[in-house]
Amino acid sequence: MSAELKLSGEKRQFNRTLFAMVLPIAFQNLMTALVSASDAVMLGFLEQEALSAVSLAGQVTFVFNLCVTVLVQGTTMLAAQYWGKGERDTVEQILALAIRYMMAVTVVFLVCTLFFPERSMSLLTNETALISRGAEYLRIAGISYVPSGLSQMYLCIMKNSGKTAKSTVIGSSSMILNLCFNTVFIFGLTGFPAMGIRGAALATVLATAVQFVWTLIEAGKAGSIQIRISYIVSVDQKNRQDFNRYTLPVVGNYFFWGGGVTIFSVIIGHLGNDAVAANSLANIVKNILGCVSKGVGTAGAILVGNELGKNQIELAKKYAKHSTILAGMIGMITCLLILVIRPLILHFSHLTGTATTYLSGMLLISSYYAIAGSVNNMVIGGIFCAGGKSKFGCICDGIVLWLIVIPMASLSAFYFHLPVLAVYFILCLDECIKVPVVFWYYRKYTWAQNLTEQ
């Protein structure tokens, strides 16, 4: 009986801690998804072509955000365990290393979007009008990559050092500002001229600039994790080796996964404007309703990582199990929500008849995708990374996406010329294929290790 009571107490404590972290993280994810949606939806009220162009241009931002996510994952892997161990100075060194890498990434994307926006868009579609209008968006929005990337590194450290709520306030406030700026600059309210696509891009730049300044102010406060220039200039060799060791597999993982998702958009982008518009709205729905799932994955990774850093291996295993079950439940709820709100989305979509038909089918397919995606996000992106086993995700995505799904979808679209929804169904098979292999590897428990002792 005492063992059962202990287990019940541990579960209650885990749930309290998890939901205290999940709610603010999920809210910030929701704000991010809403901002991305607002660009497309608000422009969709003007014309379908503008919606499609900005949605495709958003794939460049998606690739940039993948780089940010890679560094966030690598930072979380080590910072969560070292914070659990109480080594504050090491956490500051890890932050400095993440900022150093982020600076290099932002320079690359800034150059591509400022000087080669048309070439970037031509990789995504062969529609001349979409290339031209998407390039117009990238020339301005590309400036936001610098403040956005650098501030995300510090917000990540705040989440891992007990300041999840404050990190959410900063991130969400920036998103709310972006929504407000979108309304003003796209439609020309309060005396400003209606700027359309350029207005959406300008709103993003201004909002990320505010976020960046706010994070600098927070970093300068007493008791906060400090951004030390000396650590950025001269990085500790051991920490760099550890960071590279555990981050490079994440790079491979997100290269395969993110590259695969980008190829998905390229395939859809060559199936016509109606397919692009429908896919854009379907992605918006998935991103908004998937916010809680992503929040559970992030919070679960931090909690499991904290316990692994304390060498509480068995407790970390229990936390991982609770997180995985919860992720499955959230996935099922998300599936039901997509089915329930589908008629409303179709009614207010403002798409052509063909695009509306595509959207209807895509939403049905997205409903089953949500369940598998929620579980995989928790296990691959959360638990495995917390224990330094990010290499599994790299191998898994490399095989499933690049050797199975992408070849099948490409043949279906460009050789057999199957209908758009048949191609979309094949593109959404990846998460379902991965589930059995993911659980097999999870049960081996090789991820349950203390990285700080290695």
N, C-alpha and C positions, 0 to 999 in steps of 0.2 A: 504493500500500500504506500509506503514512504517513497519508493522509487517512482510510483505512478504520480504521486503528488509533486515530486521534484520535476518530473517530465512536464506535468501540466503547468507548473510555475514557470519553467523555462520557456514554454510555448507562449504563455501570456506575456512574459517579459519581452520575448522576441517580437510578438505582434504589436505591442505598444511602441517599441523602439522603431520597428519597421514602418508602421503607419505614420509615426511622427516625422519620418524622413520622406516617405512616399508622397504624402499630400503636397508638401511644397515643391518637390521635384516634379511630380506629375502636373502641378499647376504651371510651372515654368515651361514644361514640355508642351502643355496646351497652348500657352501664349505664343510659343515659337511656331507651332502648327497653325494657329490662327493668323499670325502675321503672314506666313507663307500663303495661306489660303486667301487672305484679304487681297494680296497683289493680284491673284488670278481672278477671284470672284468679282472684285470691284471693276477690274478691267473688262471682265466678261459682260458687265452691264453696258459697256461702251460698244464692244464688238467681240465676236468669237476669235478673230484673228489675233487680237491683242492678247487674249487669254492664252492662246496656244503658243505665241511667241515668248511670252514671259515664263510660261511653264517650262518650255524647252531651255531657255536661258538659265532657269533655275537649276538645271542639271550641272552647270559649272559650279554654282554655289554648293550643290549637293556634293560634288567631288571635293571641294574645299572643306566642307564640313566633315567629310570622311577623314581628312588629314587631321582636323581638330579632334575628332573622336579617337583616332589612333593615339594621339598624344595624351588625351584625357584618360584613356584606358591604361596606358603605360604609367601615367602619373598616379592614378588611383591604385593600381596594383601594388606599388611600392609605398606610396604615401599612407594608404589605409593601414598597412601592416606596421610601418614605422611609427605612425601616430598611436596605434594600439600599444606599441612597445614603449611609447613616451619619449622618442628621440626627435625633438622639435627641430634641432639644427639640421638633421638629415632631411627632414621634410622641406626645409627652406632651400637646401641644396638641390633637391629633386625639382622644386618649383623653378629654380633658376635654369636648370637644364631644359625643362619643358619650354620655357620662354625662349631660350636660345634656339631651339629647333623650330619653334613657331615663327620666329622672325624670318628664318630662311624660307619657310613655306609661304608666308604672306608676300614676300618679294616676288616669288615666282608667279603667283596668281595675279598680283597687281600688274605685272608686266604683260601677262597674257590678255587680261581684260581691257587694259588701257590701249594697247598697241595692236592687238590681234583679235578683236572681238568677232569680226566676220568669219575669220578662219575657225575660231572656236565654235561658232554656231553652225558652220558648214559640216562639222563632224556629226552634228545631231540631226540634221534634216537637209533635204534637197529642195525644199520650198523657198524660192527666192525672197518672197515677202516676209516669211518667218525669220530668215537669216538677217535681213536688214533691220527689222524691228527688234529682234532679240539683241543684236549688236548695240542698238541704241540704249537698251537697258543696261547691258554689261559695262559700257564705258563709264557710267556713273556709279552703278552698284559695286563695281570692283574696288572702289576706294574703301568700302566698308570692311573689306577683309582684314586690313591692318588692325583697327581698333577691336573688331569682333574677335579675331583669333587670340590676341594678347590678353584681352579681358577674360576669355573663356578659360585660359590656363589658371588665372587666379581664382575664378569662381569654382573651378574644380577643387583646388586646394581648400577653399572654404568649406565645401561639402564634406571633405575628408578630415577636417579639423574641428568638427562640432559646430559649424556655423551654416548649416544647411538652410535654415529659415532666412538668414540675412542674404545668403547667396541667391535665394529664390526671389526675394524682394527686389534685388538689384536687376536680375535677369528679367523678371516679369515686368518691372516698371519700364524697362527699355522696350519690351514688346508692346506694352500698352501705348507708349509714345509712338512707336512705329505705326500702330493701327490709326492713331489720331492723325499723324502726319500723312498717312496714306489717303485718308478721307479729304484732308485739306488740299493736298497737292494734286491728287488724281482728278478730282472733280472741280477744283478751283473755288474753295469756300473761303469765307472771311477775307475777301478782297484779293486773294492770290489768283493768278491765272490758272486755268485748267491745263495740266501738263501731261496727263495720261501716263504713258509708260515711263517717261522721264520723271514724273512725280513719284511713282512707286519706288524708283531707284533712289531718288533724293531722300525720301522718307527713311529708307534703310540706312543710308549714310549718317544722317543726323541722329537717329536713335542709337546706333552703335557707338557714335562718338560720345554721347551722354553716358552710356554704360561704361565705356573705357575710363572716362574721368572719374566716375563714381568708384570704380574698383581701385583706382590709384589713391583716392581719398581714404578708402577703407583700409588699404594696405599700410597707410601711413599712421594709423591709429595705434596707440599703445596696447599691447597684448595680442595684436594681430600677427599672423605669419608675414614676415617681411620679405620684400623684393630686394635682394642685396645685389648691387651691381658687381661687387667683387666676385660673387659666386657665378654670375653670368659670364664674366670675362674669363675667370679661371675655375673651371669645373673640376670637382673631385673625380679623380680617375676611376676609383672603385664604383662610385655612384653612377658614372657614365657607363661603365661596363655592365652593371646590373640593369640600368635603364634600357640599354641597347639589347641586352640578352632577352628581356621579357617583352620589349616593345616591338622588336623586329618581326616576331611571329604575328603580332597584331597588325603590323603593316601589311604582311602577306595576306592575312585574313580579310582585312578591309579592302585590299587591292582586288582580291578575287571577288568578294561580295559586292563592293561598290562598283568595280568595273563591270560586273555582271548586271547590276541594276541600271547602270548607264547604257549598256548594250540593249537592255530591255527597252529603254526610251528611244534608242536609235532605231530599233526594229519597228516600234510603234510609230516613230516619227516618219518612217517611209511608207506608212500605210494610209496616209492622207490626213487632212486637217480635222475631219470628224473624229477619227481614231485618237488623234493627239488631244483634242478637247475633252473627249470622254475619259481618257486615261488620266488627264490632269485632275478632273473632279473626283474620280475614283480614288486617286492617291491622296487627295485632300481629306476625304472621308476617313481613309485608313489611318492617316497621320494624326488626325484629331482624336479619333476614338482609341488609338493605340497609345495615348499619352500615359495612362495609368500603368499599362503593361511595361512601358519603358521606365517609368518611375520605380516600379517594383524591381526591375532588373538592376538599375543603378544602386538603389538602396540595399538590395540583397548582396550585391558585390562588395559594398563597403562594410556591411555587418559581418559577412563571412570573412573578409580580409582582416578586419579588426581582431576576430577571434583566432585566426590562423597566426597573426603576428604575436598574440599572447601565448601561443602554443596550446590553445584550447581546441585540439583537433576534433575530438568527439562532439563538442558543442558546435563547432563550425559545420560538421556533417548534419547535425540536427537542424541548424539554421538553413542549410542548403535545401534540405528536404521540405521544410515548411515553405520556403520561398518558391520552390518548384510547383508544389500543389496549388499555392495561391496564384501563381502565374497561369496555370491551366484553367482555374476557375475564372480568372479575369478574361482569358481568351474566349471562353464560352459566352460570357456576358457580352463581350464586344461583338461576337458573331450575331447574337440575338438583336443587339442594338442596330447593327447594319441592316438587318432584315426589316426591323420595325420602321426605321426612318427612310428606307429606300423610296417608298411612294412620294414622300414629301420632297426628297432631293430631285426626283424626276420631274415633279410638278414645277419647281422653282429654278430649274437648271438653265433656262434660256438658251438651249442648244437647238441645232437643226434636228429634224426628225430622225435622220440616220444616226447622228451622234447620240441622241437620247436612247435609241435602241441599244447602241453599244454600251452606254453607261448603265442601263438596266442589267445587262448580262454581266458586266464587270463587277457590279456591286454584289451580285449573287456569288460570283466566284471569290470575291474578297472576303466573304463571310467565313468560309471554311479556312481560308488562308490565315485569318486572325488567330485561330486557336493554336495552330502549329507555330506560327510566328511568335506568339507570346511565350510559349514554353522554350523555344530555341533562344529567344532573346535573353531569358533568365539564365538558362544553363550554359550556353556557349559564351554569350557576352557578359554574363555576371559571374557565375560560380567558377567556371574554368579559368577565366582571367584573374579572379581573386587568388587562385592558387598557382598562377604562373603557367597554366596550360593553354595558352592562347594558340599554340601551334595546331591544336586539333581543329579549331575553326578554320584555319588557313587551308589545311588539307581537305577538310570536309567540303568547303565552298569551292575549292579548286576542282574537285572531282564532280560534285553535283551540278554546279552551275556551268562550268566550262566544258565538261566532257559529256554531260547529259542534256541539261535544259536548253542552253543556248544553241547547240547544234540542232536539236529537235525543232526549236522555235524558228530558227533561221530557214531550215529546210521547209517547214510548214508555210512560212510567209512568202519566201522568194522562189521556191522551186515548185512546191505543190499548190501554191496560191490558195491556201485554205482561208475560210472566213476569218475576219478580225477577232471574233470572240473565241474561236478555236485556238488561234495563236496566243491570245491572252491567257487562256486556260493552261496551256503548256508552260507559259512564262511563270505562272503561279504555283507550279508543282514543287519548286525547290524545297520549301520549308517542310512540306509533308514527307518528302523523300528522306530528309535528314533526321526526322524524329526517332526512328528505331535505332540508328547508329549512335545518336546523341545519348540515349538512355543506356545503351550498352557501355559506352565509355564512362558515363557518369557513375555506373555501378562498380567500376574498377577502383574508384577513389584515389587515383594517382594525383588528382588535383589537390587533395587535402594535405598541404605541406606548408611549413613556415619558411617563407623566402628570406627572412632576415637572418636566419641561421646558416644560409648556404653561402 
